[in-house]
């Protein structure tokens, strides 16, 4: 139930700075986040919040039984105690919000229930009043517990951080609490150890199981210079890594805080529910007063006053007030299992309506790791000779393609007089021979003209290698498409979602990569402002998600209906501009996340329809005396519990990339390897 609906407020966990919505109070930033702690959700029989509703229910049933047995005094006493036990959970909070604090003057559903219970007592219907208090307090407690369970699903991520960590000290290795790890500490990991905080590997080689963090099911090889994140599980090797974050403030705790921001922000449908419920409360009060007035005018005040109380309960919009928040919180919490961080309820609801997906190329559809994929050589020259000559010069270059050339050969050749020619290439000498390495615009391809054109048409960047004014080879380098990209695009198309590629790369490369991925619409050579403008146009036509990972994607991410950043621990500008962030880089998260959001969207719609139907059906039945107070209370509160249970269904998630068993797309997704180098 919403804050204004019922019951005392529960203290919120510490979260990152958030802006509160109109429902909850004034906007503003909170203090810097405190360290998050993992809280255990107690069994229901130990939950104090359920103790009073359960006690109220037991006493209510006892009152019924003793009343049927003819022990009227004992039955009345049991019902009075049941009423007090149930009312204690919502009446004090209702009155406080009515007269003080930020809820001053707010007419909530708890007020309707308080008036209805009081009226039933004044009419002598202690059993009905006790039933109302019991069922209302039980529904509230169940909702609170469902929200706690959703939060617990998020906080369970913190269990991935070990309690202790081994750090290197001058006197030798020392075991300390994980929360005491500080930046620049050197952590020592053995086989099977969990990583206590983010870090960079200093020595050793192993593999990391990051499935709980990124959703990538296949372990990834790691070695010196590789980054690892808190919560990853080390394989069989021994590693030393330098901490790049404190033990209490790392990528994992930041992810939890990002997700918990959703608890302070309701989506558009939640605000719609509030807009319906808020004016409905005073309308119900006015209608109930008019019904009672009819009794005064007709000379039968007792009957019509009782009907007024029944109308009051029947038209209470409590189910409507809770219809969306429970669904949103459950959905956002469970989305973390897919490696999806959703920053607000509004973003989640909009994610469920997406009809177009715009994707950046570099780093999103591709690995952002250029590799040598083709080498053409002149007669009498080998692949190794061409690569060795190119690598000898590129070893002194900071060009992005230099690393790809160096990684393609193990040959160690020294070059002299190396000089870089900005915008063209690099020159030097090897054993007295003049070597030039650069683009076809600087070094004419000559006999390799057709071959270099073919390489370019396949999306490669071409590097020419020249020795003593004679071209000896051409090297094709390409940022390879992620292995799961084509199956992911096919899965999006199968869901009826249009795909578009937006990239700053040249048109020839962009179209080659797009064709391989199965994307037909391509917009290449786009500046950041161009991307943002095109995404705005797409969003005006249909709900659009922009997916990117770089600083140049930030404007487009902010311009989309929903901006999605690949890698929640990646480029800060992209993550801050996005509404949704994927903790990993597995593209199969995209169709899985969209399917999950659409399912939550349907559940929310069903909850709103059900909540409104309850009011529409019960109101006339109560007004004309068909249903009495006890029946209305029972139907209304049982329906409320149904709404809560239905909302909690949104916590169920499919596997990443899950499709129907008969779907070839689903089969492709299951057979496609995830990002990262698998270990044999």
N, C-alpha and C positions, 0 to 999 in steps of 0.2 A: 504494500500500500504506500501511496506517496506520503511525503512528509506531512502535508496538510490534511491527509485523509484520516489517519488514525495514529494512536499510540505515541509514546515518547520517542524522541529522536535518539538514535544510537550514535556513539562517537565514531567519526569516520577515521579510517587509517590515514597515515601521512601520505600525501601524494605530491606530485610535482605541481608547479604553479598552474592553476586553471582559472577559467572565467566561468562563473556561475551563471545559470540561465535565469530567466525572469521568474521561474517558479520558486527558486530556492533562495533568492536574495540578490544583493547588489554584487556587481562585478568587482573583481580585485584579485591581486596576486597573493598567494600564500607565502609563508616563510620558506626558506630553502628546505628541501625535503630531508627528513630524518632517515636514518637507516631503517630499512624495512625488516620486519621480523616475521618469521613463519608462525602462524597461529593455528593450532589444531582445532578442528571442528569436533566438539564433543558429541557422543552418541545422543540420540534424541531423548533417551530416558534420563540423561544427566543435564539436559539443557534447561537452565532456570527459566528461560523465556517461555518454555512450554509448560512449566510447572503449574502456574495459575490457571491457564485454560484447561489443562487436564483435570486439575482439582475442581474447577467449576463444572466441567462435564460430569465428573463422578458424582458430585453433590446434586446436580440436576437430575440425573438418572435415579439417584437414591430418593430424591423428593417425589419423583413419579411413582416409584415402587411403594414407598410408604403411604402415599396418598391413595393408591389403589387398594392397599391393605386396610384402609380405614383409619390410619394414624395421621389424621389431618394436621395436627399441631407439629408433629415431627416432620411431615412433608413440607409444611410451610417454612419451618426453620431451615431445612436443607436447601430449599429454593432461595431463601434470603441469603444464605452463605454462598450459594452458587452465583447469585447475582453480584455480591460484593467481590468475590474472587475474580470473576470475569471483567467486571466494570473497572477494577483497579488497573487493568492493563491499558485502558484507553481514556477513561474519563479525566483523570488528572492532567494528562498531556493535552487533551482537547481544551480544557478550561484555561491552561497556561497559554496555549497558542492564541486563544481568543482575546486575552486581555493584556498580553505582554510580548515583548521581543519582536522579531521580524515577522511573526505571524499575526500581529495585532489586527483585530477586526476581520480575520479571515474565517469564512464559514466553511468548515470542512465536513466530510461525511461523518467523522467522529461525533460532531455536534448533533447531527440527525439521530445517530444511534443513542446518544445520551438523552436527548429529549424523548425519543420513543420509549426507552427503558423507564424513564421517570414517569411518563404518562401511563405506561402499563401498570406501574406500581400504584399510582393514584387511582386507577380503575380497579385495583385489586387483583390484577393478573400477574401474580408473582412468578408463576411457572413460565409464562410467556416471556416476561422480562429476563428471567434467568436463562432461558433458551437463547434469547437475543444476545445477551452478554457473553454466554459461552461460545456460541458459534462465531460471533464477530471477533472475539479475542483469539479463538483458535485459528481463524483464517489469517488474522494479522501475524500471529506467531509463525504459522507455516510459511507465509510470504517472507518474513524476516529470515527464516532459516534457509529458504531457497536462495535468497540474495547472498546470505553468508556462504552458502555452498558454492555459488558462482564465484565469489571473491576468493574462496579457499582454492578453487581451481587455478586462479591466477597466482596466489601466494605459494602454491605447491611448486611453482617454478623455482622458488628459493631453496627448496630441498635439494636441488641439483648442485648447490654449492656445498662443498664439504665443510665439516665443523672445524677441521684443522688443516694446516699446510706446513710443509717442510721448507724452510728457507735456509739459504747459505749465510753463515755468520763467520767472522774472523776466527772464532774458536771452534768452528765445525758446524755441521748441519744442526738445526734447532727446529723443534715442532712448536708452532704457535697457533692461536685461534685464527680462523680464516678472516675474521673481521679486523684483525690487527695487521694484516698485510698492507704495506704501503707501496706507493709508486717507487719504482727503481729497485725494490727488493728482488733478489734472485731466488726463484722457486725451483725446487727439485721434485721431479715427478718420476715415480716408478710405474711399473706395469699395472694398469687398471685404476690408477689414481684419477680423481676428478680435479679439474683445474679450478683453483680457488678464486681467481680473478683474471681479467684480460691481460695478455702479455705477448711478448715476441720471443721466439725460440732463439737461444744463444748457442746451444750445442745439442747434438744428438739427433737421431732420426727415428720416427715412429709413425703411427697413424692415429687419427682422432675420430672418435665416434661423436658426431655432433647432431645426431637425430633428434635429441630432446630439445635442442636449441633452434636448429634451422629446418627440421623436417627432412633433411637429406639422409636417406637410409643407408647409403654406402659410405664406409669410413674414408677419410681423406688423408693422403700422405702429407706429412709435415717434416720440415727440417729447418736449419738455421735461417733466420730472417722471416719465417712464416708467422703470421699472427694467429693466435688462438683466443677463444672466448671463454669466459667463466661458464662452468657447468659442463664443458666438454669432457669426455672420458678418454684418457690415454690408453693406447694399445700396449704392445709388448715391449716397446723400447723405453730407454731411460732418457729423460730430457731435462735441460736446464733452461728456464725462461725468465726474462726480465719483465716484472710487473709494470704494466702501463696504466693501471687504475688501482685505486684502493679496494680493499676487500669488501667494504660496505657500499661502494659506489662504482659499480662496473656495468658492463653492457646488459647483464641479466637483470640486475635491480632496476636499471633504467627502463628496460622493456616492461617490467611489472608496473612501474610508475606510469608509463605511457598508457597501459591498458586500464589502470585504475582511474585515469582521468575520465573514462567513459562513465563511471559511476556518478560523476557530478554533472553530466550533460545528457539530457534526453534528446531523442531524435525528433524530426518533424512530426511524426505520428504521435509521439509522446506529448508534444506540445499541443497537437490537435486534441488529444484526449483530455488534456488539462483545460483547453479552451471550452470543451463541451461540458466537463464536470464542474468547472468553477461557476458559471452562471446558473447551472442546473440546481445547485444547492439552495440559493435563495428562492428560486422558482418553486422548488418543492416545499419550502417553508411557507411560502405565500399560499400555494394550493391547499396545503394542510390546514392553514388558518381559515381559508374560505370554507373548507369542508366542515370544520368545527362550527363556523358561523351559521352554516345551514341548520345545524342542530339547534342552535339557540333560537333561530327564527321559526323553526317548525315545532318547537316544543319538545324535542327529543335529544337533548344535549349529550346524554350518556352514549347513545348508539353512534351518533355522528362524530363525537370526539374520539371514540374508539376507532372509527373508520379513518379519521384524520391521522391517527397514530400509525395505522396500518399503511396508509398511503405514504406517510413519511418514510417508513422503512422500505416499502416496495420501490419507491422512486430513488432511493439512495444510490448514487453512482459510484460506489466503492469499487465494484468489479471493473468499471470503466477506467477508474483512476489507476488501477494496478495492471490493467490489461497489457500495456506496452512495456513499462519499466522492467518487469520480471523477464520478459522475452528478450529485451535488449541486453540486459546484464548477463543472462544465461548465454546468449549467442556470442557476445563479445568475449566472455571468459573462455568459452570452448574454442573460439577461433584461434586462440593461442596454441592449441594443439596442432593446428595447421601451419604454425609458424607465421601467423598473421597478427599484427598489432594494429588495432582499430582505436583511434584516438577519441571518438565520440559516438554517441548513439545516432546522431544525425548522419555521420559518415557511414555507419553500418546500414542504416535504412536506405540511403542513397546507393550504396553498393549493391543492394538487392534489386535496384531498378536499372542497372547499367545495360545499355543496348549497343554501345560502341566502345572499343578498346583501342587506344592509340599507344603504340610502343616505340620507345627509343631503340636505336640499333646497337650502338656500342655499349657493352657492359650489361645490356638487358637481354637482347636476342643473341648477342655474341658474348664470348668469354672475356673480352677486353684483354686478351693475351695474344698479341700477334705472333704467328708461327710461320716458319718457312714451309710451304706446302708444295712448291714446284721449283725445279732448277733446270734451266736450259744451258747446254754447254756447246762450245765450238768444237770442231773436229780435233781430236787429239787431246782434248782436255776432259778431266773427270769432274764429277760433282764435288768431290772432296777438295780438289785444287781451287775451284771457283769459290767455294764457301770459305776456304782457308784464307784466300787473298782478301775477300771481303771482310772477314772477321778480324784480320790483322789491323785493318784501318778502323773498323767500327768499334774496336775495343777502346779507342780514345774519344768516341762520340757519345753525346748525350741524347741523340735522336731516338724517338720511341721504337723505330724499327731496328736499331742497332742490337738491342737485347735479343730480338728474334734470330738475327744472323749469328750472334755469338752462341746461342743455345743450340744451333743446328749443327755445330761441328766441335770436335774435340781437338782439332789440329792446333798446335801452338806455333805460330809464325810471328816473328818480330818485324815491325815496320819502322822505317825511319822517316824523318821530315814530314810527319803527319800534320796536315793543315785542313781545317774545315772551311768550306766555301758556303756561307750561309745561303739557304734557299736552293742549293744545287746538290751538294754532296761533300765528298772528302777526298783528299789526295795524299799520296805518300810514296815511299819506295820500298821494295823488297828485293834484297840482293842486287841492288843497282837498277832494277826495272821499275819504271814509273807506273804506279797503279792509281786509277781513279774509280771511285764507287759513287754512284748517284742516280738521279732519276732519268728517265728517257728524254726529258726536256733538255738535259745537259749533255748526256752521252747518247748519241744517235744509235738506235737499236740495230741499224744495218741489216744483216742477214736474219736477225731475230725479230723483224718487224711483225710478221704474222703471229709468231709465238707470243710476243709481248701483248699484242692485241687480244689474243685468246685468253691470256692470263688476266688482263684487265676486265674482260667480259665475264670472267668467273669471280669477280669481286676482289682480285688481288692487287696489292700495291707492288709495282715492279721496280727492282733495283738492278741497274746495269753495272757490270764489272768490266773494266778496260785495262789492258796491259800494253804499255808502249804504243799507245794510239790504236790498238786492235781490241775489239770487243771479244772477250773470251766467254762471256756467259750472262745470263739474266736470272735473277732470283725472284720468285713470286712469294710474297708474304701476305697472309690474310688473317684477320681476326675471325677465327672459326665460329660458326654457328653453334650454339649450345645443342648438345645431342637430343635434348627433349623439346626443342623449340617447335619443330614441325608438328609433332603430336599434340603439343599444347595449342597451337593455332587451330589445328583440326578440331580439337575438343571445344574451343570457343565457337567455331563455326557450327558445330553440332548443337550448341546451345542457342543458336540463332543470334549470335553476337558478331557484329561487323568489326573487322580488324584493319588498322591503318598503321603504316610505318612512318615515323617522323625522324629525320636524321640530318645532321650537318655534313655528312659524308657526300662524296660525289655521286652523281646519279647512276653511273655505270656500276659501281660497287653496291650501292643501295639496292638497285633492282636485282642484281645477282643474288644477294643475301635474301631479299624478300621472296624471290621465286623459290629458293631452296626451302624457306620457311612456310611457303604456301600463302603469303600475303600478296594480294593483287593491287591494293592501293598504296602507292609510295609517294612521299614528298621528301625529296632530297635537297641538300645544300641549304638547309634551313638554319638561320640564326636563332638564338634563344627567343628573341622577340617574335620571329616568324612562327616558331612552334606555338608560343602562347596565343597568338592571334588565331591560328588555325584551330587550336583546341577550343578556344572560346566559340568559334563558329560551329564546331561539331557539337558542343554542349547546348547551343541554342536549338539545334535540330533534334537531339535526343540525349538522354543522360549518358555522359561520356567519362570513361576512366582513362587517365594518362599514366603510363608506367615508365619510370626512368630511374636513373641512379646517380646522375652527375649534377654538378653545379649548373651546367647549362640547361638542365631539365627543370630547374626550380620554378621559373616563371610559368611554364606549361603545367606543372603539377598544381600550382596554386590556381590556375585558370580553369582547370577541369572540374566537372561535377564532383568527382572523387580523384584526388591525386594519390598514386600508389608508388612508394619508393621501394626499390629492390635492395634489400640489405639494411635492416634497421640500425646496424652499427656502421654503415658506410658513410657516404658524403653527408655531412651535417646539414648543408643547405637543402639538399633534396629531402631528407627526413623531416626537417622542420617545415618545409613547404607542403608536405604531403598530409593527407587525411588518414592514410593507411600505410603501414610499412611491413614488408616481409622480412623476417629475421634472416632468411637465407636467400639464395639466388636460384633456387629450383623453380623454373617457370611453371611446373605442374601445380604449384600453389595457386596460380591465377584462376583456372577454371574451378578448382576445388573451393576456393574462397568465394567466388561469385555464386556457385551453386549453394553453398552454405548460407550466404546472405539472402538469396532469393527464398530459400526455405524459411528463414526467420521472418522475412517480409510477409510470406503467406500466413504464418502463424500469428503475427501481429494483427493482420487484417481480420483473421478469424476471431481473434480475441475481442477486437473492437465491435464486430458485428454481434457476437454473442452477448457482450456486456450491454449493448444498446437493446438487444432483443429482450433481455431480462426486464429492463425498465418498461419497454413498450407492452409486454405481455402482463406483467404483474400489476401495473398501475390501474388499468380498468377493473381487473379482478378485485383489487383491494377497494377501489372506489365504490363499487356496487355490492360489496359485502360477500362476494363469492368465496374469498379466502380470508381467514382470520389472521390475527397477528402471528400465532405460532407457525402456521403454514407458510406465510410470507417470509418470515425469518429463516425457516428451514430451506426453502427454495432459493432464496437470495444468497445465503451464505454457502450452501452447497455449490451453487453456480460459481461463486467466487473462488472456491477451492478448485473447481474445474478449470477456471481461467488460469489460476496459478500453475496447476499441473500441466496445462497445455503450453504455457509459456516456458516451462522448464524443459519441454521436449526440444526446444531450440538448442539445448546444450549438446545434443547428439551431433557428432561430426562424422562425415565419411572419411575414408583414407585419402591421402593426397592423390589427386588425379583420378579418384574413383569414378567409374562409370558402371552402367549395367553390364552384367557378365557377357551378354551377347554383343556388346558394342565393340567393333574393331578398334575404335579410338581408345577405349579403355584398355584393350589389350596392348595397343602400341605404347600407352603411357606406362603400363606395368613393366613392359620389356625394355623401356628406354632407361639408360643409365643416368644417374643424377650427376649434378655438377661436382667436379673434384676428381682427382685421379684415384680410381679404385685400387684396392690392394689385393693382389692375387692370393 
